[in-house]
Amino acid sequence: MIVTDLRTFTVDCYRTNWVFVKIDTDEGLSGVGEATLEYKEKALEGALEHIRAYLVGKNPFEIEKHYHDIYRDAYWRGGAVLMSALSAVEMALWDILGKHLNVPVYQLLGGKVRDRVRIYANGWFAGARTPEQFGEKAREAVARGVTALKWDPFGKSYMDMSIAERDTALQGVAMVREAVGNQVDLLIEGHGRFNVTTAVKIARELEPFKPLFFEEPTPPDNLDALKAVHDQSPVAIAAGERLYTRTSFKDLLNMHAADYIQPDVSHAGGMMEMKKIAAMAEAHYIPFAPHNPSGPVANAATLQLAACCPNFCILEIMYRDVAWRRDITNEELTYEDGSILIPDKPGLGIEIDEEACLAHPYQAHTLRHYSGALTDIRPAKTIFYF
């Protein structure tokens, strides 16, 4: 079997664009991956075109070799664009191998250690502006069976926050905690916003609300800053969604700078690389809680990892999505008691509908995190994701 083509499908999803990769072979099998990068899709398409030139004519089953050679031959190693392109390609190659052998990818990565994985919801807060609105939307989500909620309550702040801004953010956390009670976990997102001093103040003020963790309190390009917050924080710290290589995670773990690690299957090198990162974390007794707010193919791949990584802790998932999410793939999720069941179909267990993807072409979107439009992540018409 040889690879005959690599094709890219960039699909508008309102807040950003999903980027799917499809690899075709001469025996009719094809595999899918996802490289959704958020806001740099044109650069990503170019990187995938370079990988296509390498991959066509190669044996798709030599996954480790292709990963090694593509990474090595880039010369300027790592970075969000290259690693996202490489991640999607690696994912698609595992999909082909699983289909060829008629087994789920998790079976090729060591087999199941669990049949289901607990989830936490992101995006449940769409449109909320005031603390009261956050509380009401949290109440609605929990009524649908959600047992853990994540959100960023910090508006458009960057580096510093005034006392008034901090009070408003904390009031929102208080309203959510009051609305859902103490049986629901709260996860507080920082989006890499703060300097060390501000992050430490916020971490201390979050303690009474008993969050599961405070995520990415400082920008991702200085692990010493993250460690400084971690060492002074009374609440657990999570980080890693914007680290792209196992060596970066080695540094994070060796520094003891986080209590949960959050690599993303679409950015950190794909499935085997995530498995290796999870194993390093396991050796440090650190829970593995991958970043997963993107599209259906990335979610399918992350579910495969949830099946076979012993220290997999909890799965991020979007609460609502654009109405055409159900059109672009054959995604099927089974939700029970705050968890999602691990699917057993061959490969990643998901296919994209090419025509439906083409019906929703690329649209330019910009980052909302510092503009005051953070909660505008969904259009008026949406579907529940699970």
Steps between C-alpha positions, in 0.01 A plus 500: 500500500625852418371851559354656187383838630466730798208742491402782734148617588473832683150544645351810660372437853413856603769572758782354288543246218535125535783359288458135401753288315414199287770259382412267212668173400517283189291227668198722559555552872525857625562653840397827660673733745443847640745788517268779619739775608273798567561804283810399299335266252670632185844432645380156607378417149845588367671274752270213403586550134869459585423177689297376203810525281685272742220250568356414157645169385593387852373203703231640738575234764850636576357757738792548737744532208286763328452694822875494568603599149244779455593648837875464438497639148309815590831629645318775696348251739176528692264795495124509477468488120738214424392292798130543424551389141711205612247408770213473253705291259612263775137467616383415149770234459384327821146516365610319184685232697205442733262463206741266323517275807129554583571616857465831687823698527502457877554127441822582313619724785470241776130426534230632729542593862148649518170492311396859571653833593367782714451830318507867585302743287641806327287752314196464730530873579445630142357851509532552876619843611406546865566280803127426518495382138796270560316353797182440302681337209692278743173390655364408155811296414488303823132428440613323180728271699831686487713440811796731426511847344791704362504866407709816495337760729765768440349701212762678291768534769867460414788482749330712769147537636354788695334422832159567343572264207622230734196537722268463200682188381491343846134590541435302182683199646298537820173512308589185308598317817177608668296392196646150471587410858802312626449178301608659169865569419600849385804549279625857460665595170770766491589493126857598590386847601684605809833601639624303800383745765145523365473127440604424859243748636227341290601145596474590868161663454371196309576262786164539684315384187692168494590490128633177354774710344605846382607460137786680323528797739808647323607522134628169364847609394658520846478189716688673782209742534255209510706331769509821704119505501477128567731526801283771658155377398265332748304348209617249239655639181441355151703584189636373171253570221756729332800272537579307182769240567578226749816690597292798612287269712814341641607844620154576640490173692857517626439853628187388690324804354150351456267252670314400181643494147291591196663421165277518193492208253476749212815691603731283711593246232199274467406179674825316567666821613209564738537145628869567571422829674234325709753236600748765615225659707404163642857454622460829689152399630348793311147469354459523121213732399539587130387827349207417270280795395527449124318287245355150478809325362724632778236390749492150348879474528500625858239240593736232368767634736252511787450127445867400525681750728483390865543853637238658273297710744220695333401597143426855388204523263294781349147534636345647185620534142401633159196331348701347213731303730265204453524532121876499456572164669322183612595568863301300756545561872334315784469709816420343838518645851757770427715273283538404134534137399809399301398399145616169351495564124816429297759775477388825656140401439408813307476617137464847351242588237702683238205675334367622834846631589521688172158655567649694794826645367765697685397826661741744661465519879703688759591430861232614748688454827603862552220681316215457747326249270633188672160337548388559139609153393178368346244631250133538593415157354695216658469133589588324821820307449397209720 
